[in-house]
Amino acid sequence: MAENVHTYSSLGGYDFSAASNWVGHTNYDMATANNNEYLDCFAGVHDDYFFMNLNLNQTAPSWHRHVNPAAGEGNPDVIPPGVPVLDGSRVAFVSTTDATVMWCQDRWSEFHNLIGKLTINSATTRAVFTPGLFTKMSYCMAIDSSNAGAGQVNGIAPNFASSTMTNCLVKNMDGDGLVHADGFGLYMYYYHLTLIDNAGVGLRVAAAQRDVACALCVADNNGGGDYVDDVGGRLILSYAFSSDATGTAGHQNQNFNFRDPGSNNFHYGADFTDGTRAGSGVSRATYDIDGEVRPGGILSDAGFDQFSPILGNPWYHNHQQAA
């Protein structure tokens, strides 16, 4: 039987208004207790961070941790789920502590639908998300993070390989959007990511013993380049769209038409045309950041958003668009 850890006292679970309390209450050895752990987060802007490293030697994929919003939380009806707002309607962790905001080294764990932001003054480089071995991360957003000290803040920095990142947004880090610096010797998979306005590289491979696959991603206006392979020959790009010359052939030097970048809305605009739209007939995900089905029409769009000029954008048709 799985352990379901709720954030609501009214549901009979623990009230994790302080994320650091999670570790003390979710300490099953899943290899012997045969329990999943569901950390169901409540909506709000939480000035906290979490570190889970209690089960690093777990090797069975049947039992693992899930960190995600509780039922009914973080699913607003006005602003699309793919717009990172810090108004209390989403599950967001906005930390000022000199530590990674969301660090999980428990194998086979999953992060879903979380927003992270880190603002520190430190000599150490940190990250917003640091997933571990065999981790899956989807629908997460790292935004507007900085380090006033000698270090910097990266958006996603996997600590081990053989993980999958899908439908995520990384925007406005003072370091890299995503930096792969693991030489553990396993493959890595990055699908449908949107990496925008980072001071460093959009997606960087700094160390790798095996190939790092990046498919159907969008990188735009990253100061150190959109895609950079420091190792050489390890970053395998497919349908990688870029605003510079580092993307795949035919997908370079793009001018992306986002709906409202000033409001952190990086969905594709209504006049997104076949000449600039990103995608292929193959999708690496069933849904996009808003839960819309991929592909929409003929093509599966690159990046975290799916827009079809044939079908229109179902989310905007079925919900009231924010002013």
C-alpha positions as CSV (number, residue, x, y, z in Angstrom):
1,M,0.0,0.0,0.0
2,A,1.4,3.4,-0.9
3,E,2.0,6.1,1.6
4,N,0.0,9.2,0.6
5,V,1.5,12.3,2.4
6,H,-0.9,15.2,2.2
7,T,-0.2,18.9,2.9
8,Y,-3.7,19.4,4.5
9,S,-4.4,18.8,8.1
10,S,-8.1,18.6,7.3
11,L,-7.4,15.4,5.2
12,G,-5.7,13.7,8.2
13,G,-2.2,14.1,6.8
14,Y,0.7,16.3,7.8
15,D,0.7,20.1,7.2
16,F,3.9,20.7,5.4
17,S,3.9,24.4,5.3
18,A,7.6,24.1,5.9
19,A,9.0,21.9,3.2
20,S,11.9,20.8,5.4
21,N,9.4,18.8,7.5
22,W,8.8,16.4,4.6
23,V,12.0,14.5,5.2
24,G,11.2,13.8,8.8
25,H,7.8,12.4,7.9
26,T,8.6,10.5,4.7
27,N,11.5,8.2,5.8
28,Y,10.4,4.8,4.6
29,D,13.0,2.6,3.1
30,M,11.1,1.9,0.0
31,A,13.3,-1.1,-0.9
32,T,12.0,-3.0,2.2
33,A,8.7,-1.3,3.0
34,N,7.4,-1.4,-0.5
35,N,5.8,2.0,-0.3
36,N,5.6,4.9,-2.7
37,E,5.7,8.3,-1.2
38,Y,3.4,11.0,-2.6
39,L,4.3,14.5,-1.4
40,D,1.2,16.4,-2.3
41,C,1.9,20.1,-2.2
42,F,-0.5,22.9,-1.5
43,A,-0.7,26.0,-3.6
44,G,1.2,29.1,-2.4
45,V,4.5,30.8,-2.6
46,H,6.6,28.8,-0.1
47,D,9.9,30.3,1.1
48,D,11.5,27.0,1.6
49,Y,13.5,24.2,-0.1
50,F,13.6,20.5,0.2
51,F,16.4,17.8,0.1
52,M,15.6,14.1,-0.2
53,N,18.4,11.7,-0.1
54,L,17.1,8.9,2.1
55,N,17.0,6.1,-0.4
56,L,19.9,6.6,-2.8
57,N,20.4,2.8,-3.1
58,Q,16.9,2.0,-4.1
59,T,17.0,0.2,-7.4
60,A,13.5,-1.1,-7.9
61,P,11.4,1.2,-10.1
62,S,8.2,-0.1,-8.5
63,W,8.6,2.1,-5.5
64,H,9.6,5.8,-5.6
65,R,8.7,9.3,-4.6
66,H,6.4,11.7,-6.3
67,V,6.4,15.5,-5.6
68,N,3.5,17.3,-7.2
69,P,0.5,19.5,-6.4
70,A,-2.3,17.9,-4.4
71,A,-5.6,17.3,-6.2
72,G,-7.2,20.6,-7.2
73,E,-4.1,22.6,-6.4
74,G,-2.2,24.7,-8.9
75,N,-4.7,24.3,-11.7
76,P,-6.1,27.8,-12.3
77,D,-8.9,28.5,-14.7
78,V,-7.8,31.9,-15.9
79,I,-4.0,31.9,-16.5
80,P,-2.6,28.9,-18.4
81,P,-0.7,26.3,-16.3
82,G,2.3,27.1,-18.4
83,V,2.6,30.7,-17.2
84,P,4.7,30.8,-14.1
85,V,2.9,33.2,-11.7
86,L,3.8,33.8,-8.1
87,D,0.4,34.9,-6.9
88,G,-0.3,32.0,-4.6
89,S,-2.4,30.1,-7.1
90,R,0.4,27.7,-8.0
91,V,2.7,25.5,-6.1
92,A,5.9,27.6,-6.0
93,F,9.1,27.4,-3.9
94,V,10.8,30.7,-3.8
95,S,13.9,30.3,-1.7
96,T,16.6,32.6,-0.4
97,T,18.6,29.9,1.3
98,D,22.0,29.0,0.0
99,A,21.0,25.6,-1.3
100,T,19.3,23.9,-4.3
101,V,15.6,24.6,-4.1
102,M,14.5,21.0,-5.0
103,W,17.1,18.3,-4.6
104,C,16.1,14.7,-4.9
105,Q,18.7,11.9,-5.0
106,D,16.1,9.1,-4.5
107,R,16.1,6.9,-7.6
108,W,13.0,6.6,-9.8
109,S,11.5,9.7,-8.2
110,E,9.3,12.2,-10.1
111,F,8.8,16.0,-10.0
112,H,5.6,17.4,-11.7
113,N,4.0,20.8,-12.0
114,L,6.2,22.8,-9.6
115,I,7.7,26.3,-9.9
116,G,11.0,27.2,-8.4
117,K,13.0,30.4,-7.9
118,L,16.3,31.0,-6.1
119,T,17.8,34.3,-5.0
120,I,21.0,34.1,-3.0
121,N,24.4,35.8,-2.3
122,S,26.9,32.9,-2.3
123,A,30.3,31.9,-3.6
124,T,28.8,28.6,-4.5
125,T,26.9,27.8,-7.7
126,R,23.5,26.3,-7.0
127,A,20.5,25.1,-9.0
128,V,16.8,25.4,-8.8
129,F,16.2,21.7,-9.6
130,T,18.7,18.9,-9.1
131,P,17.1,15.6,-10.0
132,G,18.8,12.3,-9.4
133,L,19.3,8.9,-11.0
134,F,16.4,7.6,-13.1
135,T,14.3,10.7,-12.2
136,K,11.5,12.0,-14.3
137,M,10.6,15.7,-14.3
138,S,7.8,17.3,-16.3
139,Y,5.7,20.4,-16.3
140,C,8.2,22.2,-14.0
141,M,9.4,25.8,-14.3
142,A,12.5,27.5,-13.0
143,I,12.3,31.3,-13.3
144,D,14.1,34.6,-12.5
145,S,16.9,33.2,-10.3
146,S,20.2,34.9,-9.4
147,N,23.3,34.8,-7.2
148,A,24.7,38.1,-6.1
149,G,27.9,36.4,-5.0
150,A,30.8,34.7,-6.9
151,G,28.6,31.8,-7.9
152,Q,25.5,31.6,-10.1
153,V,22.2,29.9,-10.3
154,N,21.4,27.3,-13.0
155,G,17.9,26.2,-13.7
156,I,18.2,22.4,-13.9
157,A,21.4,20.6,-13.0
158,P,20.9,16.8,-13.0
159,N,23.3,15.1,-10.5
160,F,23.1,11.7,-12.1
161,A,22.3,10.4,-15.5
162,S,19.6,8.3,-17.1
163,S,16.8,10.8,-16.2
164,T,14.2,12.3,-18.4
165,M,13.1,16.0,-18.5
166,T,9.9,16.8,-20.5
167,N,7.7,19.9,-21.0
168,C,9.7,22.2,-18.7
169,L,10.5,25.9,-18.9
170,V,13.7,27.5,-17.7
171,K,13.8,31.3,-17.9
172,N,16.1,34.1,-16.8
173,M,18.8,32.3,-14.8
174,D,22.1,34.2,-14.2
175,G,23.8,30.9,-15.0
176,D,22.8,28.2,-17.5
177,G,19.3,27.1,-18.2
178,L,20.1,23.4,-18.1
179,V,23.7,22.1,-17.4
180,H,24.5,18.5,-17.8
181,A,27.7,17.9,-15.8
182,D,27.4,14.3,-14.9
183,G,29.9,11.7,-16.1
184,F,28.2,8.7,-14.4
185,G,28.1,6.8,-17.7
186,L,24.3,6.6,-18.5
187,Y,22.2,8.2,-21.1
188,M,20.1,11.4,-20.6
189,Y,17.0,12.6,-22.3
190,Y,15.7,16.1,-22.7
191,Y,12.4,16.5,-24.6
192,H,10.1,19.5,-25.3
193,L,12.1,22.0,-23.1
194,T,11.8,25.8,-23.5
195,L,15.0,27.6,-22.4
196,I,14.8,31.4,-22.6
197,D,16.8,34.5,-21.6
198,N,19.4,32.8,-19.5
199,A,22.6,34.7,-19.0
200,G,24.7,31.5,-19.6
201,V,24.0,28.7,-22.0
202,G,20.5,27.5,-22.7
203,L,21.4,23.8,-22.6
204,R,25.0,22.9,-21.9
205,V,26.7,19.5,-21.8
206,A,29.7,20.1,-19.5
207,A,30.6,16.4,-18.8
208,A,29.2,13.2,-20.1
209,Q,30.4,9.6,-20.7
210,R,27.4,8.7,-22.8
211,D,25.2,10.6,-25.3
212,V,22.8,13.3,-24.1
213,A,19.7,13.3,-26.3
214,C,17.8,16.6,-26.8
215,A,14.8,16.5,-29.0
216,L,12.1,19.1,-29.9
217,C,13.5,21.8,-27.6
218,V,13.4,25.6,-28.1
219,A,16.2,27.8,-26.9
220,D,16.0,31.6,-27.3
221,N,18.2,34.5,-26.4
222,N,20.6,32.7,-24.1
223,G,23.8,34.8,-23.5
224,G,26.3,32.0,-23.7
225,G,24.7,30.3,-26.7
226,D,21.5,28.2,-27.0
227,Y,23.1,24.8,-27.2
228,V,26.7,24.1,-26.2
229,D,28.6,20.8,-26.0
230,D,31.8,21.4,-24.0
231,V,32.7,17.7,-24.3
232,G,32.3,17.3,-28.0
233,G,30.1,14.7,-29.7
234,R,27.9,13.9,-26.8
235,L,25.0,16.3,-27.3
236,I,22.7,14.7,-29.9
237,L,20.2,17.3,-31.2
238,S,17.0,16.5,-33.0
239,Y,14.6,19.2,-34.0
240,A,16.5,21.6,-31.8
241,F,15.3,25.2,-32.4
242,S,17.5,28.1,-31.6
243,S,17.7,31.9,-31.9
244,D,21.4,31.5,-32.9
245,A,23.4,29.1,-35.1
246,T,23.7,26.3,-32.5
247,G,20.4,24.5,-33.3
248,T,19.8,21.7,-35.8
249,A,20.0,22.5,-39.6
250,G,16.9,24.3,-40.7
251,H,15.9,25.3,-37.2
252,Q,18.6,27.9,-36.5
253,N,18.4,31.7,-36.2
254,Q,14.7,31.6,-35.5
255,N,12.5,34.5,-34.4
256,F,10.0,33.0,-32.0
257,N,6.6,34.5,-31.7
258,F,5.6,34.1,-28.0
259,R,2.2,35.3,-26.8
260,D,3.3,37.7,-24.0
261,P,7.0,37.4,-22.9
262,G,6.6,40.5,-20.6
263,S,4.1,38.5,-18.5
264,N,6.2,35.3,-18.6
265,N,3.7,33.8,-21.1
266,F,5.9,31.8,-23.6
267,H,3.0,30.0,-25.3
268,Y,3.1,30.4,-29.0
269,G,1.2,33.4,-30.4
270,A,-2.0,33.1,-32.4
271,D,-0.2,34.0,-35.7
272,F,2.4,31.3,-35.2
273,T,3.1,30.3,-38.8
274,D,4.5,27.2,-40.6
275,G,7.5,29.2,-41.5
276,T,8.6,29.6,-37.9
277,R,6.7,26.9,-36.0
278,A,8.8,24.3,-34.3
279,G,8.1,20.7,-34.7
280,S,8.0,17.4,-36.4
281,G,5.6,14.5,-37.1
282,V,7.0,12.7,-34.0
283,S,6.3,13.7,-30.4
284,R,8.3,12.8,-27.3
285,A,5.4,13.6,-25.0
286,T,1.7,12.9,-25.1
287,Y,0.7,16.3,-23.7
288,D,2.1,19.8,-23.4
289,I,2.5,22.1,-20.4
290,D,-1.2,22.9,-20.4
291,G,-2.4,19.3,-20.7
292,E,-3.1,19.7,-24.4
293,V,-2.7,16.6,-26.6
294,R,0.4,16.3,-28.8
295,P,0.6,16.4,-31.7
296,G,-2.0,19.1,-32.5
297,G,-3.0,18.6,-36.1
298,I,-0.1,17.5,-38.2
299,L,3.0,18.6,-36.2
300,S,4.1,18.2,-32.7
301,D,5.6,21.5,-31.7
302,A,9.0,21.8,-30.1
303,G,9.2,23.4,-26.7
304,F,6.8,23.1,-23.7
305,D,3.8,24.4,-25.6
306,Q,1.7,22.8,-28.3
307,F,-0.1,25.1,-30.8
308,S,-1.9,24.0,-33.9
309,P,-3.0,26.5,-36.6
310,I,-5.5,23.8,-37.7
311,L,-7.1,23.1,-34.4
312,G,-6.3,26.4,-32.7
313,N,-5.2,26.3,-29.1
314,P,-7.8,24.3,-27.1
315,W,-6.8,25.8,-23.8
316,Y,-7.5,29.3,-25.0
317,H,-10.8,28.2,-26.6
318,N,-12.0,26.5,-23.4
319,H,-10.8,29.0,-20.8
320,Q,-10.9,32.7,-20.3
321,Q,-7.6,34.2,-21.4
322,A,-5.9,36.5,-18.9
323,A,-5.9,40.2,-19.7
